[in-house]
Amino acid sequence: MASRTLWTIEEKMQISVEGLKRELATIRTGHATPALIEHIKVEYAGVPTPLNQIAGISAPEARLLVVQPWDPGSIHNIEKAILKSNLGLNPTSDGRIIRVNIPPLTEERRRELIKMVRSRVEERKIAIRNLRREAMEELKGLEKNKDISQDELKRVLDQLQKLTDSFTADTEQIGRDKEAELMEV
């Protein structure tokens, strides 16, 4: 039972770390990447739809994204959504495809983005610690109900702490990597 609890918590921690990676991929660096805009919600057929579900997105150059809508009638809505996304991007359209030039980041904007990265990393570290607390309560309940011994509880709690430390370190490294990426000129 205790090993199942550990396995479940490890899965949840892994999901949290993967979510952080996806989240940080959407923070703009000086390089073009489809992840930058694929999450943007576009009003399509009256429903807010992620951009990557209504168009193909590619990065043919380091500072250019190309959006090719599957329905040409949605071009205006896609342009509007990109403009309203607070990413500081200015799309241009020729009626068939949308080009999005990625301007270089200013020093001030880099600092703002680094603060955002640090905030998101801290949120994930808190989530990981909350998962640890949840597992500890469950494990102590198992020991209280005599489903596991005190020795096993101590052993499993040590494993849980090692898991927590490992995922926290991963989270911090992901944040440091993103910060370094943001500071590249």
N, C-alpha and C positions, 0 to 999 in steps of 0.2 A: 504493500500500500504506500509506504513512504517513497519507494522508488518511482511509483506512478506519479505522485505529487511532484517530485523533482523533475521528472520528464515533462510533465505538463507545464510547469513554470519555466523550464528551459525553452520550450517551444514558444511560450508567450514572450519571453525576453528576446528571443531571436526575431520574432515578428516585429517587436518594438524597434530593434536595431535596423531591420530591413526597411521599416517605415521611415526611419530617420534618413536613410540613404536616399529613398525616393523623394522625400521632402526637400532635402538639401540639393538634389539635382534640379529642382525648379528655381533655385536661387541663381540669379544671373551672374555669370562671370563674364569676362571679355570674349569668351568663345561661344560660337553658335552651337546649340545642341537642341534637338527636338524636345527633350524633356522640359526645356524652358517654357514652352507654350502649350504642350499637349494636354495639360490639365485645365486650360482655360475653358470656362463654360460659355457656349454659344447658343443663343436662342435659335432653335431649329424646329420647325413645325410646332411652335408653341411650347417646346420643352427645352430647358437648359441641358445641353449635351456637351460632353467633353470634346474638345477640338479634334483629338485623335480618332474619334468615332465617326466624324463626318468629312475628314480630309486626310490626305497623305502629307506628312511633314518630313522634309529632308534638310540636310545642311551641306550643300554642295561646296561651300567655302567656309573658312574659319570665322567670318563675320557676317554670314548670310544664311537665313532660313528661307525655305521655299515651302509654301502651303498650297497644295493642289486639292481644292474641294471636289468631292465626288458629285455634288449637285451645284452647278455654276450659279444657281439662284441664291445660294447661301453666302456668296462672296461678301456682300455688304455687311451682313450680320457678323461674319468672321472678323472683318476689319474693325468693326465697332467694338467687338469683344476684346481684341488685342489692344486697342487704344485704351479701353477702360480697365485693363488688367493691372495698372500701377507698376508695370515693369519698365516704363520709360521707352517703349518701342513705338516706332512709327511705320505701320505697314503701307505698302503701295501695291496697287493692283492694275493689271492690264486687261481685266475682264475674264481671264481664264485662270491665272495663278496670282498668288499674293507673295510678294517679296518683303522680307522683314530684315532690314539692316540692323546689326547689333553694334551700337556705338561703343567706343571704349569707355570704361568706367572712370568717373572722377574720383579723386582721393576721398572726398566727403562721402560719396555714395558707397565706396568700398568699406569705409568705417561703419556706416549704417548697416550694410549687409553682414559685416562681421558680428555686430551686436545681435542681429537677427539669428545668425548661426549659433552663437553662444546661448541665446535664449532657448532655441529649439533643442540644443544638446542638453541643456539643464532640464528641460521638460521631460526628455526621454530618460535621463538619469533618475529623476523623481519617479517616473513610471516603473522603472526597474526596481527601485527600492520598495515601492508599494507592492509589487509582485512578490518580492522577498518577504515582506511583512505578511501578506496573504498566505504564503506557503508556510511561514513559521507558525501562524495561528492554526492552520490545518494540521501540521505535524504535532504541535503540542496537544491538540484535541485527540489525535490518534494515541499519543502516549497516555493521556488522561483516561481514555477508554480502555487502556491496557492492550491496544492493538499492536503497539511496538514498545520495546523496553527503553529505559532511560539511556542506556549505552547506545542503542541504535538511534535514538533521538539526537544525542550529541553528535554522532558520526554524520547523520544526515544534515543536521544544521551546519556542520563544518563544510560539507559538500555544497550546501545552498549558498553559504557565504563565498566560497570560491567561485561558484557560478556567477553570483552577483558582481564580484570584483572583476571577473573576466568580461562580462557584458558591459560594465561601466567603463572599463579600459577601452573596449572596442568603440563605444560611443564617443569617448573623448578623442580617440585617434581619428575617427571619421570627421569630427569637428575640426581638429587641427589640419587635416588634409584639405578640407573645404576652405578654411581660412587662408592656407598657403596658396590655393588656387585663386582665391579672390585677390590676393596681393600681387600676383604675377602681372607684369605690365606688358 
